[in-house]
Each structure stands twice: as structure tokens, then as C-alpha cells.
């Protein structure tokens, strides 16, 4: 990634290895919302605070919509690449296919077709 990011993958149902009590509490909380101590209480309070904040809810919804649009555009881009490079379809055929497959109007399909 080029930075000092560390990826941690944790299984909420895992049983191997030693983990600190705060991580164990967090995993139990994430798995089912059980509050088992002070740390999971803090998590629960933070979650409730965010959920009750209209500003945060709006921010979350906007991020969710943006992320979904980006995923959809990525799927269209991948389909265009396959239609163009592997199936050797014309731009008109590609436009028709992405309109049908992704339920897009002609203008949006054409815009995505010619994006780089």
C-alpha cells in the first residue's frame, strides 16, 4: 500500500490464539451486540451516538450511495473491457449490452463506455 498500514483479519467466531480482553469484547460485540464489559459499553455508546445523530446518518447514507455507485461503475468498466477486448464488440453493441445488463439509459451507458 505504500504506507505503514497493517491489515488485521479477525474472526468473531475464532477460538485459536491469544487476544487481549478489549479485542475479545469488541469481537463479541460485533458478533451480536452483547455488552460484556467497559470496553464494549463504550463501543455501544459510540454506536448509539452515531445512530442518533442526523448529521452522521446523512453522511453515512451519502457514503453508502457513493460507494455503491463506484462499485457499479467498476462493474460496468470491467464489462466494457471484456466486451471490447475479448468479444470484440462494436461500441454500439457494447452500449446496448450495458444498457440491458445494468439497466441504464443510453446517455449514462454511453458516458460510462467512453470514460477512461
QUIQUI-V735824 format. One line per field, one symbol per residue. ss: DSSP state (H for helix, E for strand, L for the rest). phi: phi as a letter, one per 40 degrees, with the letter a starting at -180 (. if undefined). Layout:
ss: ???
phi: ???
This chain:
ss: LLLLLLLLLLLLLLLLLLLLHHHHHHHHHHHHLLLLLHHHHHHHHHHHHHHHLHHHHHHHHHHHHHHHHHHHHHHHHHHHHHHHHHLLLLHHHHHHHHHHHHLLLHHHHHHHHHLL
phi: .gbbcbcbbbccbcbcgcbccccddccccccagccbicccccccccccccccccccccdccccccdccccccccccdccddcdccbbfccdcccdccccccbfbcdcccccccccc
